Amino acid sequence: MPIVTIKIAQGHSREQKRRLAQEIADAVVRILEVEPDWVSVLIEEFDRENWSTGGQLHIDKLGPGGGKKNS
C-alpha cells in the first residue's frame, strides 16, 4: 500500500489539490503496478509564516503572492 506525502504552502484551491492527488496516484499505479485503491496521497499544508528557506521566512522572501506564477 503506497503512501505518498506532499508538503505544500497553504493557498492552493481544492481543485488544484484534487488534480495533484489524482496525478500522483496515477503515476504510482502506473510505475508500481498496484491497484488504485491501494494508493494514499496525503497533502500537508503549511502557513508561509512557519516555513523558511535559506534562513528567511517565505512570507518575507516571496511576498504576498508566495512565488506563484501570475495567471
PAKOL-300697 format. One record per residue (C-alpha): residue in three letters; x, y, z. Coordinates in nm, 2 decimals. Example, Ala and Ser with C-alpha at 12.3 -4.5 7.8 and 13.67 -1.06 7.14 Angstrom:
2
<mike ALA | c1 1.23 | c2 -0.45 | c3 0.78>
<mike SER | c1 1.37 | c2 -0.11 | c3 0.71>
//
This chain:
71
<mike MET | c1 0.00 | c2 0.00 | c3 0.00>
<mike PRO | c1 0.20 | c2 0.30 | c3 -0.12>
<mike ILE | c1 0.15 | c2 0.62 | c3 0.09>
<mike VAL | c1 0.28 | c2 0.95 | c3 -0.07>
<mike THR | c1 0.31 | c2 1.26 | c3 0.14>
<mike ILE | c1 0.32 | c2 1.60 | c3 -0.03>
<mike LYS | c1 0.41 | c2 1.91 | c3 0.17>
<mike ILE | c1 0.29 | c2 2.24 | c3 0.01>
<mike ALA | c1 0.23 | c2 2.60 | c3 0.12>
<mike GLN | c1 -0.13 | c2 2.69 | c3 0.20>
<mike GLY | c1 -0.33 | c2 2.88 | c3 -0.06>
<mike HIS | c1 -0.39 | c2 2.62 | c3 -0.33>
<mike SER | c1 -0.75 | c2 2.56 | c3 -0.44>
<mike ARG | c1 -0.94 | c2 2.24 | c3 -0.36>
<mike GLU | c1 -0.95 | c2 2.17 | c3 -0.74>
<mike GLN | c1 -0.57 | c2 2.20 | c3 -0.76>
<mike LYS | c1 -0.53 | c2 1.96 | c3 -0.47>
<mike ARG | c1 -0.77 | c2 1.71 | c3 -0.63>
<mike ARG | c1 -0.57 | c2 1.72 | c3 -0.96>
<mike LEU | c1 -0.24 | c2 1.69 | c3 -0.77>
<mike ALA | c1 -0.36 | c2 1.39 | c3 -0.58>
<mike GLN | c1 -0.50 | c2 1.22 | c3 -0.89>
<mike GLU | c1 -0.19 | c2 1.28 | c3 -1.10>
<mike ILE | c1 0.03 | c2 1.14 | c3 -0.82>
<mike ALA | c1 -0.19 | c2 0.84 | c3 -0.77>
<mike ASP | c1 -0.20 | c2 0.77 | c3 -1.14>
<mike ALA | c1 0.18 | c2 0.78 | c3 -1.16>
<mike VAL | c1 0.22 | c2 0.54 | c3 -0.86>
<mike VAL | c1 -0.03 | c2 0.30 | c3 -1.01>
<mike ARG | c1 0.15 | c2 0.30 | c3 -1.34>
<mike ILE | c1 0.50 | c2 0.28 | c3 -1.21>
<mike LEU | c1 0.45 | c2 0.04 | c3 -0.92>
<mike GLU | c1 0.18 | c2 -0.16 | c3 -1.09>
<mike VAL | c1 -0.06 | c2 -0.15 | c3 -0.80>
<mike GLU | c1 -0.44 | c2 -0.12 | c3 -0.77>
<mike PRO | c1 -0.56 | c2 0.25 | c3 -0.75>
<mike ASP | c1 -0.75 | c2 0.17 | c3 -0.42>
<mike TRP | c1 -0.41 | c2 0.08 | c3 -0.26>
<mike VAL | c1 -0.26 | c2 0.43 | c3 -0.31>
<mike SER | c1 -0.30 | c2 0.70 | c3 -0.05>
<mike VAL | c1 -0.19 | c2 1.06 | c3 -0.10>
<mike LEU | c1 -0.15 | c2 1.29 | c3 0.20>
<mike ILE | c1 -0.14 | c2 1.66 | c3 0.14>
<mike GLU | c1 0.01 | c2 1.86 | c3 0.43>
<mike GLU | c1 -0.02 | c2 2.24 | c3 0.41>
<mike PHE | c1 0.20 | c2 2.49 | c3 0.58>
<mike ASP | c1 0.15 | c2 2.85 | c3 0.66>
<mike ARG | c1 0.42 | c2 3.05 | c3 0.49>
<mike GLU | c1 0.49 | c2 3.23 | c3 0.83>
<mike ASN | c1 0.60 | c2 2.89 | c3 0.96>
<mike TRP | c1 0.83 | c2 2.79 | c3 0.66>
<mike SER | c1 1.17 | c2 2.92 | c3 0.57>
<mike THR | c1 1.43 | c2 2.86 | c3 0.31>
<mike GLY | c1 1.78 | c2 2.98 | c3 0.34>
<mike GLY | c1 1.70 | c2 3.12 | c3 0.68>
<mike GLN | c1 1.43 | c2 3.35 | c3 0.55>
<mike LEU | c1 1.06 | c2 3.31 | c3 0.61>
<mike HIS | c1 0.87 | c2 3.25 | c3 0.29>
<mike ILE | c1 0.62 | c2 3.53 | c3 0.38>
<mike ASP | c1 0.92 | c2 3.77 | c3 0.38>
<mike LYS | c1 1.12 | c2 3.62 | c3 0.10>
<mike LEU | c1 0.84 | c2 3.56 | c3 -0.15>
<mike GLY | c1 0.60 | c2 3.84 | c3 -0.07>
<mike PRO | c1 0.22 | c2 3.83 | c3 -0.09>
<mike GLY | c1 0.19 | c2 3.60 | c3 -0.39>
<mike GLY | c1 0.41 | c2 3.34 | c3 -0.23>
<mike GLY | c1 0.61 | c2 3.28 | c3 -0.55>
<mike LYS | c1 0.31 | c2 3.17 | c3 -0.75>
<mike LYS | c1 0.31 | c2 3.24 | c3 -1.12>
<mike ASN | c1 0.07 | c2 3.51 | c3 -1.24>
<mike SER | c1 -0.22 | c2 3.36 | c3 -1.43>
//
